[in-house]
Amino acid sequence: MTIVYFFGPDGSGKSTLTKTLAKVLCERGYKVKLSWMRGSHTITSLVSKFLSRFDFFNGPENPYYAIRIPKNLKILWQFLEFLGALPVIFGKFLIPNLLGYYILADRYVLDLAVWISLTTNDYDFFRKFEAKFLITLTTQTSAKFYVNANIKKLKGRKGNFWFAQKQLQLYDKLAKIVGAHIIDTTDKSVDQSLQEVLKVIETAN
């Protein structure tokens, strides 16, 4: 299965690196597909839009819809996020890969796990079935890259210090769990990061 996966906090340089790699692989004759996901897909996207109309659900945890999930609804919401993401996982990643595409994942299942943890304010989410299933899916990728930068750089690139800081903590934890290759973009050019990625991919092949 040829899925090269880039994950990490907002502003770390994943998208730039993924697009640059896609160009290189296309020039080498690969049939490449860029795929992206994070959270609030299908079911939860529609429900989030509805909940955002009510003051009771207003909050900063979900930056897409400016909503907060009450504690008594947290477990149900986590399951809905997981369930809503399944069609995306199959439709954007697994099925195209089976059809012969070289998938470059700019955010995928670990990003979803981080998203659910942050938006439900549940830092034990990684211990639950849904998170364990998502983490297990990373074993089906051919290479995993944790793209990060120091917190000052992330703050400067995106401006949301709280969200970036929390993301970084959770991504650090997941990177160790899955044994990802680390690409620190703090003081590197795109080409320098790309060469690190290509070296790993070529070694894996």
C-alpha positions, 0 to 999 in steps of 0.5 A: 500500500503506497500512502505517504502520510504527513501529519503535524500541527497547523503551520508546520509546512505539511501542505507545502511539502506535500505539494512539492513532493507531488510535483517530483513524483508526477515528474517521475511518472507516478499517478499521484493523488493528494488527499486531505482530512481532519475533522467535522466531516459529513454528519458532524459538519451538518450538526455543527452548523446547526449547533452554532446557532445556539448560544448554549453551544458557543465556545472556542474548542472547534475553530471551524464552527466556534462551538463547545461540546458539553461534557455529557455529550462528549462520548456521543460526539466522539463517536459521531466524528469517527463515524462521519470520517469513515466515508472520507477515509475510504473515499479519499485514501483507501479506495484510490490507493487500491485503484493504483494511485500513489496517495500523498496524505496531507493530514489523515487519521492521526490528525483526526484523533488530535482534532477529536481530542482537542474539540471535545477537550478530552486528553484521554481520547487516545486510549479509546477504541475510536482513537486506537482504530485510527492509530492502527490504520497508520500501519497501512501507510508506507511512510509516516512523517511528523512535520513540526516546528518550534512553538514560536514559529507555529505561533508566527505562522498561524497566530493561534497560540493555544491551539498550536501549543495543544496540537504540538503536545498531542502530535509529539505523543502520537509521533512516538506511538507510531514511530514516525520520521520527524521533519523539523521545518523550523530552520529548513528550506522546503528543498532541504525538508523534501530531500529528507523525505525522498531519502526515506521514501527511496530507502523504503522502496 
